[in-house]
């Protein structure tokens, strides 16, 4: 049992480290969006992918170990949370598990906040691009041509050009 607990808590500590790295990458991503730095944004995306893969793998291992612990303790794996497990364990393991639980909770909350912020920034950037496209589309209009028959035919698009000088 002790070896399984050591392995389980070690896995949680590894997962905590990966979440900290993910939070760091998300902050880089936010800075790249604010600076409109596409290269840095792509690099952050590339850094994020392997972290998410590793987190998913550790999460699967954690769920498997939690099931083994639940079976050993006589609980169902759905009912056995980290908090409940820490209450069932004795001192050295209970404290380590509580620390991991609090760290993971804080990290997931921070990740949610940064993700929400990044989403808002990206949506705002997208709205600006859409607005610019609408503006450009409205500037360029088709020129109607009237024929002797009274028909109107729109031929080539023409319009005004904007100068970048103010």
N, C-alpha and C positions, 0 to 999 in steps of 0.2 A: 504494500500500500504506500509506503513512504517513497519508494522509487517512482511510483506512478505520480504521486503528488509533486515530487521534485521535477519530474519531466513536464507535468501539466503547468506548473507555475513558471518553469523556464520557458515554455512555449508562450505563455501569456506575456512574459517579459520581452521575448523576441517580437511578439505582435505589437507591443507597446512601442518598441523602438521603430518598427516599420511605420506605425501611425505617426510618430513624431517626424520621420523623414517625409511622409506624405504631406503633413501639415506644412513643412518647410517648402516643399515643391509647390503646393497650392499658393503659398505666399509669393513665391517667385512668379507664378502664373499671374497673380493679381497685379504685381508690379509691371509685368510685361504688358498686360492689357491697359493699364493706366498710361504707360509710356508709348503705347501703340507700337510695340516692338514685336513684329511677327516672328522674327528669328528666335527671340527668347521665349515666345509663347510656344513655338514648335518644340524647342528644347525641353521646356517644362512638360509638355505632353509626352515626349519620349521618355523622360525620367519617371513620369507617373505610371506608365504602363507596366513596367516590371515590378514596381512596388505593389500595384494592385493585384498582380498575379501572385506574388509572394504572400500577400495578406490573405487572399482567397485560399491558398494552399494551407496556410497555418490555421485559418478558420475551420477548414474541413478537419484537420488533425485535432483541433481543440474540441470540436463537436464529438468526434470519435472518442477522445479521451474522457470527455465529460460523461458520455454514455457509459463507459467502463466504470467510472467513479460512481455514477448513479446506481448502476447494478450492484456494485460492491457495497454501497451504503443502504440499498433497499429503497431507492427513490426512482421515479421515472425521470428520464433526462429532460423532459419539458418542464417539470416542476423544480428542478435543481438549478437555481441561478448561482452566480458567483457569490453574491451576498449570503445566500442560504448556505452554500458550501462553506464559506468562511466561518459561519456560526457553528457548523457541525464539527469543524476541525479544531485541533489543539493548537497551542500557542505559536510555535515557530511558523507553521503553515498558515494559520489563520491571519496573522499579521501580514505576511508576504502577499497573501491572496487579497486582503483588503486594500493594500497599497496598489496592487495591480488593478483592482477593480476601480478605485478612485482615479488612477492615472488614465485608464481607458475611457472612463466616463467623461473626464475633463477634455481629453483629446478628441473624442467623438463630437462633443459639443462645439469645440473650437473649429473642427473640420467642417461641421455643418454651417457655422457662421461664415467662414471664409468661402465655402462653396456658394452660399447664398449671395454673398457680396460679389463674387466672380460672375455669378449668373446675372445679377443686376447690371454690372458693368458691361458684360457682353451684350445683353439685351439693349442697353442704351446705345452702344456702338452700332448695333444692327439697325436700330431706329434712325440713327444719323445717316447711315449708308442708304437706307430706304428713302429717307427724305431727300437726300442728294440725287438719287436716281429719279425720283418723281419730279424734282426741280428740273433736271436735265431733260427728261422726257417732255415736260410741259414747254420748255424753251424751243425744242425742235418740233415744228408743226408741219403738216403736209400742206402744200400749196394747191388749192382747188383750181382746176382748169375747166372753164365753161366751153362747151362745144355748141355749134349752130343748132343742134337738135335740142339743146337745153339740158343735156346731161352734164353732170359734174363728175370729173374723174380726178382722183387724187394721184398725183404722180410722185415726184421726188420729194423727199423730206428736206426742208430747209428751215433755218431759224437763226437766232441770235447766238453769238459766241460771247462768253464772259471772259473778261480780262482778269488775271490774277493780281493786277496792280490796283491799289486803292489810293 
